[in-house]
Amino acid sequence: MHIGKLTLAAAGLAVLTWATPPQDAGALFRKNCAVCHGADGHGQTAKGRKLKVKDLTSAEVQKLTDAELTKVITQGKPPDMDGYADQLSKQEIQAMVAYVRELGKH
């Protein structure tokens, strides 16, 4: 779900505007995360195995709260995972958390 800002136009009509254009969470994941976590979230990429990244579909990751996942995506997991606070909007990070949840269902 994308969250926009509701504004009232001069004609009295409600207009939904976006602070940043919403993007497909899957595309964001593939662009930013799949090199380590893999497209399926299992972490079975060359880089993922080298860094011993978490399987995002695992019970260990899926039991994390949305706030905890948001913190990891925003701040990263030093020393190997950079945070995305400067690259993704809050709405995009929320979409990424939802996407990680979806990965856990498969």
FENWO-V408718 format. One record per pair of residues at least 6 apart in sequence whose C-alpha atoms are under 7 Angstrom apart, sorted by sequence separation. I is the first residue (numbers start at 0). GAP is how many residues later the second one is. D is the distance in Angstrom with one decimal. If there is no record, write none. Layout:
# FENWO-V408718
i gap d
I GAP D
I GAP D
This chain:
# FENWO-V408718
i gap d
7 6 4.7
8 6 6.4
36 6 3.8
37 6 6.2
42 6 6.6
75 6 4.6
6 7 5.9
7 7 6.0
35 7 5.9
36 7 6.8
37 7 5.8
74 7 6.9
75 7 3.7
5 8 6.7
6 8 5.4
36 8 6.8
74 8 4.0
5 9 5.9
6 9 6.4
29 9 6.1
35 9 5.9
73 9 4.8
74 9 6.6
5 10 4.8
34 10 6.9
42 10 5.9
72 10 5.7
73 10 4.9
74 10 6.6
4 11 5.8
5 11 6.5
35 11 5.3
36 11 5.8
42 11 6.4
72 11 6.0
73 11 4.7
3 12 6.2
4 12 5.4
34 12 6.9
35 12 4.2
42 12 5.3
3 13 5.7
4 13 6.1
41 13 4.3
3 14 4.8
40 14 6.0
41 14 6.0
3 15 6.9
40 15 5.1
41 15 6.4
36 16 6.8
40 16 6.2
1 20 6.4
72 20 6.9
69 23 6.6
69 24 7.0
69 27 6.4
68 28 6.3
65 31 6.6
61 39 6.8
61 42 6.4
55 44 6.5
56 46 5.7
57 46 6.8
56 47 4.1
55 48 6.8
40 62 6.5
39 63 6.9
28 67 6.8
24 70 5.6
24 71 5.7
25 73 6.9
24 74 6.2
2 88 6.4
1 89 6.4
0 94 6.8
